[in-house]
Amino acid sequence: MAKLRAVLIGATGLAGQQFIAGLQNHPFIELTGLAASPRSAGKSYVEALRTANGMTAWFVPEALPAAVARMPVVSGDAVQAKDYDIAFSAVEADVAREIEPRLAKDIPVFSAASAFRYEADVPLLIPPVNSAHAPLVREQQRRRGWKGFIVPIPNCTTTGLAVTLAPLAERFGVKAVLMTSLQAMSGAGRSPGVIGLDILDNVVPYIPKEEGKVEVETKKILGALQAGGAAIDSHGVKVSCTCTRVAVMEGHTEAVFVSLGKKATVDEVSAALREWRGDEVARGLPSSPPNWIELLEDPFRPQPRLDRDTHGGMATTVGRVREDGVLENGFKYVLVSHNTKMGAAKGAILVAELMRAQGLLG
């Protein structure tokens, strides 16, 4: 069977580079097109990465594939849907709002951008958590008259939180969540990114729009698709968070406090996290890890430097599970999630794999 031809828009940015690494040797997706800003158009990919001082600005740990380095880059405006089977988008929200609908008229678009996350006919997918929401794309196609669709992934800060809340919601119910994040610098990208003099020896206590995204997205992800498949009913959980930026390159750390729907013990909560396997259809996909959650017993873990790359950056690591004496049926824990892998590029690739397994792609 021929591989699906994929175009990557926003190919030169950090998220774009993670897409390239994640698609290397993929069993049924082939990267056949690269698009970026007009200043990169007309160059080979490796030339587009070269900065004024001669540095090749390739920043992910995996090596730049030689075949991709030679590929030509076009402007995002020049991408034609007829040349591809699917598109991956790693651009800013304002650019995504223009490019993604143009392509979605004809082909599926899997996006790391926030532009369409909050629209009623757009599912916000984490495959092990809410694969049942994926058929909402049929309603999206019907309403908009598209052959394709847009499926964004959540904000990278939401991802680890939602993954860890899912097994608790299934087994005990969840009523309220308080969360404080310590987010990696890579979450802001490299251009403009985080200024070194601002973040070194410091914690930046505010990330614009981040907290609102987490609060809204968590409810949508944990919600339920209506019986007619026309919309998602948000979960009733109350979510409050404070999002901060810290001097860590990759991997978001989050301190989570959760009020469960019924009484439980630490052992029961730990077992729920350890034993959770997620939605069956999401198991065994090419990008799926053997476990979505890895529970660590060492009280000094998880740590981003030690744990962000667990199972190729696709697992959420959890530790320090304890009772909380303030919240009703309260528990607290710490998690680490890789923000540019599971929380961005590889997470979007995983969604494409899921929808193919569900018969919604190709």
Solvent accessible surface area in square Angstrom, and as a share of the most:
residue,aa,sasa,rsa
1,M,215,0.96
2,A,94,0.73
3,K,86,0.36
4,L,30,0.15
5,R,98,0.36
6,A,0,0.00
7,V,0,0.00
8,L,0,0.00
9,I,3,0.02
10,G,12,0.11
11,A,0,0.00
12,T,38,0.22
13,G,35,0.34
14,L,18,0.09
15,A,28,0.22
16,G,0,0.00
17,Q,2,0.01
18,Q,1,0.00
19,F,0,0.00
20,I,2,0.01
21,A,17,0.13
22,G,18,0.17
23,L,9,0.05
24,Q,87,0.39
25,N,131,0.67
26,H,10,0.04
27,P,86,0.54
28,F,25,0.10
29,I,2,0.01
30,E,87,0.39
31,L,24,0.12
32,T,55,0.32
33,G,6,0.06
34,L,3,0.01
35,A,0,0.00
36,A,11,0.08
37,S,40,0.26
38,P,104,0.65
39,R,192,0.70
40,S,8,0.05
41,A,38,0.30
42,G,77,0.74
43,K,87,0.37
44,S,27,0.17
45,Y,0,0.00
46,V,40,0.23
47,E,82,0.37
48,A,19,0.15
49,L,7,0.04
50,R,117,0.43
51,T,52,0.30
52,A,121,0.94
53,N,127,0.65
54,G,48,0.46
55,M,90,0.40
56,T,55,0.32
57,A,15,0.11
58,W,40,0.14
59,F,70,0.29
60,V,9,0.05
61,P,118,0.74
62,E,71,0.32
63,A,88,0.68
64,L,37,0.18
65,P,15,0.09
66,A,68,0.53
67,A,61,0.47
68,V,14,0.08
69,A,15,0.12
70,R,168,0.61
71,M,30,0.14
72,P,93,0.59
73,V,1,0.01
74,V,60,0.34
75,S,21,0.13
76,G,6,0.06
77,D,110,0.57
78,A,58,0.45
79,V,3,0.02
80,Q,82,0.37
81,A,12,0.09
82,K,160,0.68
83,D,62,0.32
84,Y,32,0.12
85,D,47,0.24
86,I,1,0.00
87,A,0,0.00
88,F,0,0.00
89,S,1,0.00
90,A,19,0.15
91,V,26,0.15
92,E,130,0.58
93,A,38,0.30
94,D,106,0.55
95,V,64,0.37
96,A,0,0.00
97,R,114,0.42
98,E,128,0.58
99,I,10,0.05
100,E,2,0.01
101,P,26,0.17
102,R,82,0.30
103,L,1,0.00
104,A,0,0.00
105,K,113,0.48
106,D,72,0.38
107,I,12,0.06
108,P,18,0.11
109,V,0,0.00
110,F,0,0.00
111,S,1,0.00
112,A,23,0.18
113,A,7,0.05
114,S,23,0.15
115,A,8,0.06
116,F,8,0.03
117,R,12,0.04
118,Y,95,0.36
119,E,53,0.24
120,A,61,0.47
121,D,5,0.03
122,V,1,0.00
123,P,0,0.00
124,L,0,0.00
125,L,2,0.01
126,I,4,0.02
127,P,3,0.02
128,P,0,0.00
129,V,20,0.12
130,N,7,0.03
131,S,8,0.05
132,A,70,0.54
133,H,5,0.02
134,A,0,0.00
135,P,58,0.37
136,L,0,0.00
137,V,0,0.00
138,R,112,0.41
139,E,21,0.09
140,Q,0,0.00
141,Q,29,0.13
142,R,171,0.62
143,R,114,0.41
144,R,74,0.27
145,G,66,0.63
146,W,29,0.10
147,K,158,0.67
148,G,0,0.00
149,F,2,0.01
150,I,1,0.01
151,V,0,0.00
152,P,1,0.01
153,I,5,0.03
154,P,4,0.03
155,N,10,0.05
156,C,23,0.14
157,T,0,0.00
158,T,0,0.00
159,T,3,0.02
160,G,0,0.00
161,L,0,0.00
162,A,0,0.00
163,V,1,0.01
164,T,0,0.00
165,L,0,0.00
166,A,4,0.03
167,P,4,0.02
168,L,0,0.00
169,A,26,0.20
170,E,120,0.54
171,R,108,0.40
172,F,17,0.07
173,G,26,0.25
174,V,9,0.05
175,K,84,0.36
176,A,24,0.19
177,V,1,0.01
178,L,80,0.40
179,M,4,0.02
180,T,55,0.32
181,S,0,0.00
182,L,71,0.36
183,Q,1,0.01
184,A,0,0.00
185,M,38,0.17
186,S,12,0.08
187,G,34,0.33
188,A,37,0.28
189,G,28,0.27
190,R,122,0.44
191,S,95,0.62
192,P,131,0.82
193,G,19,0.18
194,V,42,0.24
195,I,113,0.57
196,G,37,0.35
197,L,166,0.82
198,D,73,0.38
199,I,1,0.01
200,L,117,0.58
201,D,152,0.79
202,N,79,0.40
203,V,81,0.46
204,V,42,0.24
205,P,96,0.60
206,Y,133,0.51
207,I,15,0.08
208,P,87,0.55
209,K,159,0.67
210,E,13,0.06
211,E,48,0.21
212,G,40,0.39
213,K,45,0.19
214,V,0,0.00
215,E,51,0.23
216,V,80,0.46
217,E,0,0.00
218,T,0,0.00
219,K,57,0.24
220,K,20,0.08
221,I,2,0.01
222,L,23,0.11
223,G,14,0.13
224,A,60,0.46
225,L,42,0.21
226,Q,72,0.32
227,A,120,0.93
228,G,75,0.73
229,G,18,0.17
230,A,35,0.27
231,A,20,0.16
232,I,25,0.12
233,D,76,0.39
234,S,72,0.47
235,H,51,0.23
236,G,69,0.66
237,V,0,0.00
238,K,148,0.63
239,V,16,0.09
240,S,56,0.36
241,C,13,0.08
242,T,63,0.37
243,C,0,0.00
244,T,14,0.08
245,R,19,0.07
246,V,15,0.09
247,A,51,0.40
248,V,38,0.22
249,M,108,0.48
250,E,29,0.13
251,G,1,0.01
252,H,0,0.00
253,T,20,0.12
254,E,0,0.00
255,A,30,0.23
256,V,0,0.00
257,F,68,0.28
258,V,0,0.00
259,S,6,0.04
260,L,0,0.00
261,G,36,0.35
262,K,111,0.47
263,K,173,0.73
264,A,18,0.14
265,T,70,0.41
266,V,49,0.28
267,D,114,0.59
268,E,82,0.37
269,V,0,0.00
270,S,13,0.09
271,A,21,0.16
272,A,1,0.00
273,L,0,0.00
274,R,110,0.40
275,E,93,0.42
276,W,18,0.06
277,R,103,0.38
278,G,11,0.10
279,D,36,0.19
280,E,135,0.61
281,V,52,0.30
282,A,0,0.00
283,R,119,0.43
284,G,76,0.73
285,L,19,0.09
286,P,67,0.42
287,S,18,0.11
288,S,23,0.15
289,P,14,0.09
290,P,99,0.62
291,N,39,0.20
292,W,7,0.02
293,I,5,0.02
294,E,42,0.19
295,L,26,0.13
296,L,44,0.22
297,E,136,0.61
298,D,65,0.34
299,P,87,0.55
300,F,159,0.66
301,R,68,0.25
302,P,10,0.06
303,Q,67,0.30
304,P,25,0.16
305,R,195,0.71
306,L,100,0.50
307,D,4,0.02
308,R,48,0.18
309,D,83,0.43
310,T,32,0.19
311,H,67,0.30
312,G,39,0.38
313,G,0,0.00
314,M,4,0.02
315,A,2,0.02
316,T,2,0.01
317,T,1,0.01
318,V,0,0.00
319,G,0,0.00
320,R,111,0.40
321,V,22,0.13
322,R,74,0.27
323,E,109,0.49
324,D,16,0.08
325,G,85,0.82
326,V,135,0.78
327,L,39,0.20
328,E,112,0.50
329,N,31,0.16
330,G,6,0.06
331,F,4,0.02
332,K,44,0.19
333,Y,1,0.00
334,V,25,0.15
335,L,0,0.00
336,V,1,0.00
337,S,2,0.01
338,H,6,0.03
339,N,2,0.01
340,T,8,0.05
341,K,10,0.04
342,M,8,0.04
343,G,4,0.04
344,A,12,0.10
345,A,0,0.00
346,K,38,0.16
347,G,4,0.03
348,A,0,0.00
349,I,1,0.00
350,L,0,0.00
351,V,0,0.00
352,A,0,0.00
353,E,2,0.01
354,L,0,0.00
355,M,0,0.00
356,R,87,0.32
357,A,58,0.45
358,Q,57,0.25
359,G,53,0.51
360,L,21,0.10
361,L,9,0.05
362,G,107,1.03
